[in-house]
Amino acid sequence: MNGSPFGMLFVASDIDATHELEFNRWYDEEHLPDRASMAGVIKATRFRSPCDSPKYLALYWAEGINAFDCPEYAHAFKYQSVWSKKILPLMQNPTRRIGEAIGQFDQPEGEWVAVVAAAEATAEATAPGSLKTLQPAFSEIPGYVQSYLVSPVPSLSLPLPQEAENPRPMTPMLIVECLDERAARQAVETSLVYLPAGSRLFGVYQSLGKGSVGEVR
């Protein structure tokens, strides 16, 4: 599916150690399976960073962005469960974005992902061109799997309770899948060479195997 766009929900946050156990239980037992079962959503995966902040990342794939722009999803976001109403305000430093993922998706999923927040200059119109430059450079990295850009849609990227509403930069997120942490860190360094000034590391994350539902391919 190289070049085919998907819809993606991108959610990252930290959590205080006091609430971390329940946060993970909520994600694994209720929230992730619930969202993954919604119409059009085809995969959901959780990740954890060994040292970066935000510590946790969840990626939700959909057949198209319309899966996150429909009455069913709007109702689920507005009317959260009792458990969700308890956990969502506890999420620290959160980032919630919904957008279209464009790039390379034809390989088995990498265990690690590097996330780079691209600068404003990497606009949606130039995203495919940016990837054409980056992907040959990534292919030289042992352990590189595939990469794609997520361009957020502001009207759909509603904030979580603790997310600062202003400013909330809607810049593209570059996601690079790799086999190991070393390759992911190297992919970040490569990205920052090619992307416009102002691009920055968002985080490097390892997949939480039990926190995956479905399959995007």
C-alpha positions as CSV (number, residue, x, y, z in Angstrom):
1,M,0.0,0.0,0.0
2,N,2.9,2.3,-0.7
3,G,1.5,5.8,-1.2
4,S,-2.1,5.0,-0.1
5,P,-3.5,7.5,2.5
6,F,-4.9,6.3,5.7
7,G,-6.7,8.2,8.5
8,M,-4.7,8.3,11.7
9,L,-5.5,9.4,15.3
10,F,-2.2,10.2,17.1
11,V,-2.4,10.5,20.9
12,A,0.7,11.0,23.2
13,S,0.9,11.8,26.9
14,D,2.8,11.5,30.1
15,I,1.2,10.1,33.3
16,D,2.2,10.5,36.9
17,A,3.7,7.3,38.4
18,T,0.9,7.3,40.9
19,H,-1.6,6.7,38.2
20,E,0.5,4.8,35.7
21,L,-0.8,1.3,36.5
22,E,-4.5,2.3,36.2
23,F,-3.7,4.3,33.1
24,N,-2.3,1.3,31.3
25,R,-5.1,-0.9,32.5
26,W,-7.7,1.6,31.1
27,Y,-5.9,1.8,27.8
28,D,-5.4,-2.0,27.4
29,E,-8.7,-3.2,28.8
30,E,-11.2,-0.5,27.7
31,H,-10.1,2.4,25.6
32,L,-7.9,0.9,22.9
33,P,-10.2,-2.1,22.2
34,D,-13.2,0.2,22.2
35,R,-11.8,2.7,19.7
36,A,-10.3,-0.1,17.5
37,S,-13.8,-1.7,17.2
38,M,-15.3,1.4,15.7
39,A,-16.4,1.4,12.0
40,G,-13.5,2.1,9.7
41,V,-10.7,1.7,12.3
42,I,-8.4,-1.1,11.2
43,K,-5.6,-1.1,13.7
44,A,-4.5,0.4,17.0
45,T,-1.1,0.2,18.6
46,R,0.4,1.5,21.9
47,F,4.0,2.5,22.4
48,R,6.2,3.5,25.3
49,S,9.4,5.5,25.2
50,P,12.4,4.5,27.4
51,C,13.5,8.1,28.0
52,D,11.5,10.7,26.0
53,S,8.5,12.8,26.9
54,P,5.6,12.2,26.3
55,K,6.3,8.7,27.5
56,Y,3.2,7.0,25.9
57,L,2.0,7.1,22.3
58,A,-1.1,5.5,20.7
59,L,-1.7,5.3,17.0
60,Y,-5.1,4.4,15.5
61,W,-5.3,3.6,11.8
62,A,-8.4,3.9,9.8
63,E,-9.4,3.2,6.2
64,G,-9.8,6.9,5.7
65,I,-10.0,10.1,7.7
66,N,-13.8,9.9,7.5
67,A,-13.7,7.3,10.3
68,F,-12.8,10.1,12.7
69,D,-15.3,12.5,11.1
70,C,-18.6,10.8,11.6
71,P,-21.4,10.8,14.1
72,E,-20.3,7.6,15.8
73,Y,-16.9,8.8,16.6
74,A,-18.0,12.3,17.5
75,H,-20.5,10.7,20.0
76,A,-17.8,8.5,21.5
77,F,-15.4,11.5,21.9
78,K,-18.1,13.7,23.5
79,Y,-19.7,11.0,25.8
80,Q,-16.7,9.3,27.4
81,S,-17.1,6.3,29.7
82,V,-16.9,6.7,33.5
83,W,-13.4,5.3,33.5
84,S,-12.3,7.6,30.7
85,K,-13.6,10.6,32.5
86,K,-11.4,9.7,35.4
87,I,-8.2,9.0,33.4
88,L,-8.3,11.7,30.7
89,P,-7.8,14.6,33.0
90,L,-4.8,12.8,34.5
91,M,-2.9,12.7,31.2
92,Q,0.0,15.2,31.3
93,N,1.6,17.0,28.4
94,P,-0.9,15.5,26.0
95,T,-1.0,15.8,22.2
96,R,-4.0,14.7,20.2
97,R,-4.0,15.0,16.4
98,I,-6.2,13.5,13.6
99,G,-5.0,13.6,10.1
100,E,-4.1,11.8,6.9
101,A,-1.1,9.5,6.8
102,I,0.8,9.5,3.5
103,G,3.8,7.4,2.7
104,Q,5.1,3.9,2.8
105,F,2.9,1.1,4.5
106,D,3.8,-2.1,2.6
107,Q,6.2,-3.7,5.2
108,P,5.5,-5.6,8.4
109,E,5.3,-3.2,11.3
110,G,8.6,-2.1,13.0
111,E,8.8,-2.6,16.8
112,W,10.2,0.9,17.2
113,V,8.9,4.2,15.9
114,A,10.7,7.5,15.7
115,V,8.5,10.6,15.7
116,V,9.7,14.0,14.5
117,A,7.5,17.1,14.7
118,A,8.2,18.7,11.3
119,A,8.4,22.5,11.0
120,E,5.6,24.6,9.5
121,A,7.4,24.7,6.2
122,T,6.7,21.0,5.7
123,A,3.1,21.7,4.6
124,E,0.7,19.1,3.4
125,A,1.2,20.1,-0.2
126,T,4.9,19.3,0.0
127,A,4.7,16.2,2.3
128,P,5.1,13.6,-0.5
129,G,8.1,15.5,-1.9
130,S,9.7,15.5,1.5
131,L,9.2,11.8,1.8
132,K,10.8,11.2,-1.6
133,T,13.9,12.9,-0.3
134,L,13.9,11.3,3.1
135,Q,13.1,7.7,2.3
136,P,16.3,7.0,0.2
137,A,18.3,8.3,3.1
138,F,16.4,6.2,5.6
139,S,16.9,3.1,3.4
140,E,20.7,3.4,4.2
141,I,20.0,2.9,7.9
142,P,20.3,-0.8,9.0
143,G,17.0,-1.6,10.7
144,Y,14.8,0.9,8.8
145,V,11.4,-0.4,7.9
146,Q,9.1,2.3,6.5
147,S,8.0,5.9,7.0
148,Y,5.0,8.2,6.6
149,L,3.8,11.8,7.4
150,V,0.6,12.6,9.3
151,S,-0.8,16.0,8.4
152,P,-3.3,17.1,11.1
153,V,-6.7,18.5,10.4
154,P,-7.4,21.2,13.0
155,S,-11.2,20.9,13.0
156,L,-10.8,17.2,14.0
157,S,-7.8,17.5,16.3
158,L,-9.8,18.5,19.4
159,P,-7.8,18.9,22.6
160,L,-7.6,16.5,25.5
161,P,-8.5,18.0,28.9
162,Q,-5.0,19.0,29.9
163,E,-3.8,20.0,26.4
164,A,-3.0,23.7,26.0
165,E,-5.5,25.1,23.4
166,N,-3.2,27.9,22.4
167,P,-0.9,27.4,20.7
168,R,-1.5,23.9,19.4
169,P,0.7,23.7,16.3
170,M,-0.8,21.6,13.6
171,T,2.5,20.7,11.9
172,P,3.0,17.3,10.2
173,M,4.3,14.4,12.3
174,L,6.9,12.2,10.6
175,I,6.8,8.6,11.8
176,V,9.6,6.3,11.0
177,E,9.2,2.5,11.8
178,C,12.4,0.6,12.6
179,L,13.5,-2.7,14.0
180,D,15.4,-1.4,17.0
181,E,16.1,1.7,19.0
182,R,19.5,2.4,17.5
183,A,17.9,2.6,14.0
184,A,15.1,4.8,15.3
185,R,17.5,7.3,16.9
186,Q,19.6,7.4,13.7
187,A,16.4,8.0,11.7
188,V,15.7,11.1,13.9
189,E,19.2,12.4,13.2
190,T,18.7,11.9,9.4
191,S,15.3,13.5,9.5
192,L,16.6,16.7,11.1
193,V,19.3,17.0,8.4
194,Y,16.6,17.0,5.6
195,L,13.6,18.6,7.2
196,P,13.3,22.4,7.5
197,A,14.8,24.3,10.4
198,G,12.6,24.2,13.5
199,S,11.7,20.5,13.1
200,R,12.4,18.6,16.3
201,L,12.4,15.2,18.0
202,F,9.0,14.3,19.5
203,G,10.0,10.9,20.8
204,V,11.3,7.4,20.1
205,Y,8.9,4.6,21.2
206,Q,8.8,0.8,21.5
207,S,5.7,-1.1,20.7
208,L,3.7,-2.5,23.6
209,G,2.8,-5.9,22.1
210,K,-0.3,-6.5,24.2
211,G,-1.5,-3.0,23.3
212,S,-2.1,-3.8,19.6
213,V,-5.4,-4.6,17.9
214,G,-6.0,-5.4,14.3
215,E,-3.8,-5.1,11.3
216,V,-3.3,-2.2,8.9
217,R,-2.2,-4.2,5.9
